Amino acid sequence: MLWEKKLAQWAAEIQEQANISARLVLWNGQHYDFGHFATPQIIFHINSAAALPYLIKPNLSTLGEAYIKGKIDVAGKLADLIEIAYSLVENTTKPSAKLIHIYRRFAHLFAHTRTTDKKSIQYHYDLSNQFYQLWLDQNMVYSCAYFENGDEDLDTAQLKKIDHILTKIQLKPGHTLLDIGCGWGALVMRAAQKFGAKCVGVTLSQKQFELATERIKQAGLTHQIDLRLQDYRDITTALNEQFDRITSVGMFEHVGRKNLPSYFSKISALLKEDGIMMNHGITSTALKPGENSLGGDEFIDHYVFPNGELPHLSLVLAAMQQGGLETFDIENLRRHYARTLTFWSERFEQQAPKIKAWVNEEKFRIWRVYLAGSVYAFEHDDVAIYQIVCSKAGRSAHSLPWSRRYMYG
């Protein structure tokens, strides 16, 4: 049969080119080896002929979809699975970067309206609070932690991340702080409790809003924190709402490349003349969309973060300047996010039986490969993450700090 010949040819080519420790086992017991080994690290169990179209000339999206749809099952360690999946794709015909770029531009052309953004946020974050509680830290901080010494546990590293941010923006008692995409409220609560700030937190996630409101009330911080179920674009300067400090942590990935100048322009309008803003967000290391994703961005866009877009750092800095902001500090936390995601992935695996009580098998598989795959992507420089501190452009040089010592004192 034609598909048998194609599978045999594919396996032989990979065996010769890459010698991967993996075996493909069909529903009828027939198998193909991708390398020379005594025992394979990974075994792909093909459950029916319906899986075969996903395997011929695969990319990360087709392999991921075959797995989450139950068309293939996998035996072996999760970390080995991710590494071998990358090897399989890299040693097979790569998808056209030009075609991916065209697809991504078309797919996101009309994506970022208030309605679609709200739906996308709620699709991802409103899965259930209990789902996230099972594998995040105790404060439910869903962004890159900060491992100052490299040996911190996750709870400590997440708290250090928040303090690192609030120290970077020189938050002082009495300052007003806006947190765009405030999640479950950990940053605004810390800013109020430790730094004495008056805070506004906005989110589009109903479930985040409900739990964060409850946590703020229990902590006795309602007089210091105004939590809103609101789009940041609807915060109006007509009501004289301007802030001494603004933070955006793990949110701007949802904005869209073409909307970045207007995003930063809105932030500039909400920032007081002597204010400081920090943007903490994931970036692509590819200059062009889809250039090094191997189909991974398609999988994430479809199953994890609808309408999410990762810009290159250079585009972010240009958009900041267009939006009226001057960058004065940039820190790469890629190593920190690889460690954070390792913690999340390990905790996800440990809590698998409980997680399956909150989500169906497909959702479980989506998140399982997403978290483990993200570890690999950050470890291998496919994506990065930066904290960028800025203020309004055009101010006197005297407003800028002499050094970074204040961040670590």
C-alpha positions in Angstrom: 0.0 0.0 0.0 1.1 3.6 -0.7 1.0 4.7 2.9 3.2 1.8 4.0 5.8 2.7 1.4 5.7 6.3 2.6 6.1 5.4 6.3 8.9 3.0 5.5 10.7 5.7 3.4 10.1 8.3 6.1 11.5 6.0 8.9 14.5 5.0 6.8 15.4 8.7 6.0 15.2 9.7 9.7 17.2 6.6 10.7 19.9 7.6 8.3 19.9 11.3 8.9 19.2 11.6 12.7 19.3 8.2 14.3 16.5 9.0 16.7 15.7 6.7 19.6 12.0 6.2 18.8 9.7 3.5 17.4 6.4 3.8 15.5 4.0 1.0 16.3 0.9 0.6 14.1 -2.5 -0.7 15.2 -1.7 -4.0 13.5 1.5 -4.6 15.4 3.8 -3.5 12.5 6.5 -1.2 13.6 9.2 1.2 12.1 12.3 2.3 13.9 13.7 5.8 13.5 17.2 4.9 14.8 19.5 2.1 15.9 18.9 1.2 19.5 18.4 -1.7 21.9 15.3 -0.1 23.5 13.6 3.1 22.2 13.2 6.1 24.5 9.8 6.8 23.0 7.2 4.6 21.4 4.5 6.2 19.2 1.4 4.0 19.2 -0.7 4.7 16.1 -4.3 3.9 16.9 -5.8 3.8 13.4 -5.1 4.7 9.8 -6.8 8.1 10.5 -3.5 9.1 12.2 -1.3 8.6 9.1 -2.0 12.0 7.4 -0.6 13.7 10.6 2.7 11.8 10.3 3.7 12.2 6.7 5.8 15.5 6.6 4.9 16.4 10.1 5.3 19.6 12.0 4.8 20.4 15.7 1.2 21.4 15.0 0.2 18.1 13.2 2.0 15.9 15.8 0.5 17.8 18.6 -3.0 17.6 17.2 -2.6 13.8 16.5 -1.7 13.4 20.2 -4.5 15.5 21.7 -7.1 14.0 19.5 -6.1 10.5 20.7 -5.0 9.4 17.2 -1.6 8.5 18.7 -0.5 7.6 22.2 3.0 7.8 23.5 5.0 5.7 25.9 8.2 7.2 27.5 9.4 10.3 29.4 7.7 13.6 28.6 11.0 15.5 28.2 12.2 12.8 25.7 8.9 13.0 23.8 9.3 16.8 23.3 13.0 16.5 22.2 12.2 13.7 19.8 9.2 15.5 18.4 11.5 18.4 17.5 14.1 16.1 16.0 11.4 14.4 13.8 10.2 17.7 12.5 13.7 19.2 12.0 14.7 16.1 10.0 11.6 16.1 7.8 10.6 18.7 5.2 10.2 22.0 7.1 7.0 24.0 6.6 7.5 27.1 4.4 8.2 30.1 6.5 6.7 32.3 3.8 3.4 30.3 3.8 3.3 30.3 7.6 3.8 34.1 7.6 1.0 34.5 5.1 -1.3 32.3 7.2 -0.5 34.2 10.4 -1.1 37.6 8.8 -4.4 36.5 7.4 -5.5 34.8 10.6 -4.8 37.8 12.8 -5.9 40.5 10.4 -9.2 41.0 12.0 -8.5 39.2 15.3 -8.0 41.9 17.9 -11.3 43.6 18.6 -12.6 44.1 22.1 -15.0 41.2 21.6 -12.5 38.7 20.2 -9.8 39.7 22.8 -12.3 39.1 25.6 -13.3 35.7 24.1 -9.6 34.7 23.7 -8.7 35.7 27.3 -11.7 33.8 28.7 -11.0 30.7 26.6 -7.6 30.5 28.2 -8.0 31.8 31.7 -11.6 30.8 32.5 -10.9 27.1 32.2 -11.3 26.9 36.0 -9.5 28.4 39.0 -9.1 25.0 40.5 -7.3 23.8 37.4 -4.6 26.5 37.8 -4.4 26.1 41.6 -3.3 22.5 41.1 0.1 23.4 39.5 0.8 27.1 40.0 2.4 28.5 43.2 0.4 29.3 46.3 -0.2 32.9 45.1 -1.3 31.8 41.7 1.2 33.8 39.7 0.9 32.8 36.1 4.1 34.3 34.6 7.8 33.8 34.7 9.3 33.6 38.2 12.6 35.2 39.2 15.3 32.8 40.6 17.7 35.3 42.1 20.1 32.5 43.2 18.9 29.7 41.1 18.0 27.4 44.0 14.6 28.9 45.1 11.4 27.0 45.2 8.6 28.2 43.0 6.7 30.0 45.8 9.8 32.0 46.8 10.8 32.7 43.2 7.3 34.1 42.3 7.3 36.4 45.2 10.8 37.5 44.4 9.6 38.2 40.8 6.9 40.5 42.1 9.3 42.3 44.4 11.8 42.6 41.6 9.2 44.3 39.4 8.0 46.7 42.1 11.5 47.6 43.0 12.5 48.2 39.4 9.6 50.7 38.9 10.7 52.4 42.2 7.2 52.0 43.8 6.7 54.1 46.9 4.0 54.5 49.6 1.1 56.5 48.3 1.9 55.9 44.6 -0.9 54.9 42.3 -0.3 51.7 40.4 -2.2 50.3 37.4 -1.7 46.5 36.7 -2.9 45.6 33.2 -3.9 42.0 33.1 -3.8 41.5 36.9 -4.5 37.8 36.9 -5.5 36.5 40.3 -4.3 39.7 42.0 -0.9 38.7 43.4 1.0 41.7 42.2 -1.5 44.4 43.3 -1.9 42.7 46.7 1.9 42.7 47.2 2.1 46.3 46.0 -0.5 47.3 48.6 0.7 45.3 51.5 4.5 45.7 51.2 4.9 49.0 49.3 1.8 50.9 50.5 0.5 51.7 47.0 -3.0 52.4 45.9 -3.8 50.0 43.1 -6.1 49.4 40.2 -6.1 46.0 38.6 -7.9 45.1 35.3 -8.6 41.7 33.8 -11.0 40.3 31.1 -11.2 37.0 32.8 -14.4 36.5 34.8 -13.0 33.7 37.0 -9.8 35.6 37.7 -11.8 38.6 38.7 -14.1 36.6 41.0 -11.2 34.8 42.9 -9.0 37.9 43.0 -11.9 40.0 44.5 -12.4 37.3 47.1 -8.7 37.2 48.0 -8.4 41.0 48.3 -11.4 41.1 50.6 -10.0 38.3 52.8 -6.7 40.2 53.0 -8.5 43.4 54.1 -7.2 45.3 51.1 -10.4 46.6 49.5 -9.6 50.2 50.6 -6.3 50.0 48.7 -7.2 48.0 45.6 -9.8 48.7 43.0 -10.2 45.5 40.9 -12.1 45.8 37.6 -13.5 43.4 35.0 -12.4 45.9 32.3 -10.5 46.2 29.0 -7.4 48.4 29.5 -8.5 50.4 26.5 -11.6 51.5 28.4 -9.7 53.2 31.2 -10.3 56.8 30.4 -8.1 59.8 31.0 -11.2 61.9 30.8 -11.8 60.9 34.4 -8.3 62.1 35.2 -7.1 58.5 35.7 -3.4 58.7 35.5 -1.0 56.6 37.4 2.5 57.0 39.0 3.3 53.4 37.9 2.0 50.9 35.4 2.8 47.2 35.1 1.8 44.8 32.4 2.9 41.2 33.2 2.2 38.4 30.7 -0.5 40.4 28.9 0.9 42.1 25.9 1.2 38.7 24.0 -2.5 39.1 23.4 -2.3 42.6 21.9 -1.2 41.7 18.4 1.9 43.1 16.5 0.1 45.8 14.6 -1.6 47.0 17.7 1.6 47.5 19.8 2.1 51.2 19.0 -1.5 52.0 20.1 -1.1 49.7 23.2 2.0 51.7 24.3 0.4 55.0 23.3 -2.6 54.2 25.6 -0.1 53.3 28.4 1.7 56.6 27.8 -1.6 58.5 28.1 -2.4 56.8 31.4 1.1 57.4 32.8 1.9 60.6 34.8 4.6 62.8 33.4 7.2 61.5 35.9 5.7 58.0 35.9 7.5 54.6 35.2 6.1 51.6 33.4 7.3 48.1 33.1 6.3 45.5 30.4 7.0 41.9 31.2 6.3 39.7 28.2 7.3 36.8 25.9 8.9 37.6 22.6 9.9 35.5 19.6 13.5 35.2 18.6 12.5 35.1 15.0 12.6 38.4 13.1 9.7 37.2 10.9 6.5 35.5 12.2 6.7 31.7 12.0 10.4 31.7 10.9 11.6 29.2 13.5 8.4 27.8 15.0 8.2 24.4 13.1 4.5 24.7 13.4 4.5 25.2 17.2 2.9 28.6 17.0 0.0 27.2 14.9 -0.7 24.6 17.6 -0.6 27.2 20.4 -2.7 29.7 18.4 -5.4 27.0 17.8 -5.5 25.2 21.1 -3.9 27.3 23.8 -3.8 31.1 23.2 -6.2 32.0 20.5 -5.0 35.1 18.6 -1.8 35.3 20.6 1.2 36.9 18.8 4.8 37.1 19.9 6.8 40.0 18.4 10.5 40.2 18.2 12.2 42.5 20.8 13.2 45.0 18.1 9.5 45.4 17.2 8.6 46.0 20.8 11.2 48.7 21.3 10.2 50.4 18.1 6.5 50.3 19.1 7.3 51.7 22.6 9.1 54.7 20.9 6.1 55.2 18.6 3.8 55.1 21.6 5.8 57.9 23.3 7.8 55.9 25.7 11.6 55.8 26.3 13.2 52.5 27.2 15.9 52.7 29.9 16.3 49.1 31.2 15.9 45.7 29.6 16.4 42.3 31.3 16.3 38.9 29.6 14.6 36.3 31.8 14.7 33.3 29.4 16.6 31.1 31.8 14.1 32.0 34.5 11.1 31.0 32.4 12.7 27.7 31.4 13.0 26.9 35.1 9.5 28.2 35.9 8.0 26.1 33.2 9.9 23.0 34.4 8.3 23.5 37.8 4.9 23.9 36.2 5.3 20.9 34.0 6.5 18.7 36.8 3.7 19.8 39.1 1.2 19.2 36.3 2.4 15.6 35.9 2.2 15.1 39.6 -1.3 16.4 39.8 -2.5 14.6 36.7 -5.3 12.5 38.4 -6.8 15.6 40.1 -6.4 17.8 36.9 -8.4 15.2 34.9 -11.3 15.7 37.3 -11.5 19.4 36.2 -10.8 19.1 32.5 -11.5 16.5 29.8 -8.8 14.2 28.2 -8.2 16.5 25.2 -7.6 19.6 27.4 -5.3 17.6 29.7 -3.2 16.5 26.7 -3.2 20.1 25.3 -1.7 21.5 28.5 0.6 18.6 29.0 2.4 19.0 25.7 2.1 22.8 25.8 3.9 23.2 29.2 6.6 20.6 28.3 7.1 22.0 24.8 7.4 25.5 26.2 10.3 24.3 28.5 12.1 23.2 25.4 11.4 26.4 23.4 12.8 28.7 26.1 15.7 26.4 26.8 16.7 26.4 23.1 16.2 30.1 22.4 13.1 29.7 20.2 11.3 32.2 22.4 12.5 34.7 25.1 11.0 36.9 27.7 12.0 40.5 28.7 11.3 42.9 31.4 11.4 46.4 29.9 11.3 49.5 32.0 10.4 52.8 30.4 9.1 56.3 31.1 7.6 59.1 28.9 9.9 60.0 26.1 11.4 63.5 25.9 12.1 64.0 29.5 15.3 65.4 31.0 18.3 63.0 31.3 18.3 64.0 35.0 15.1 61.8 35.4 17.0 58.6 34.6 18.9 56.6 37.2 22.7 56.6 37.2 22.9 52.9 37.6 20.9 49.7 38.3 22.0 49.5 41.9 18.6 50.6 43.2 17.1 47.4 41.8 19.3 45.1 43.9 20.0 47.2 47.1 
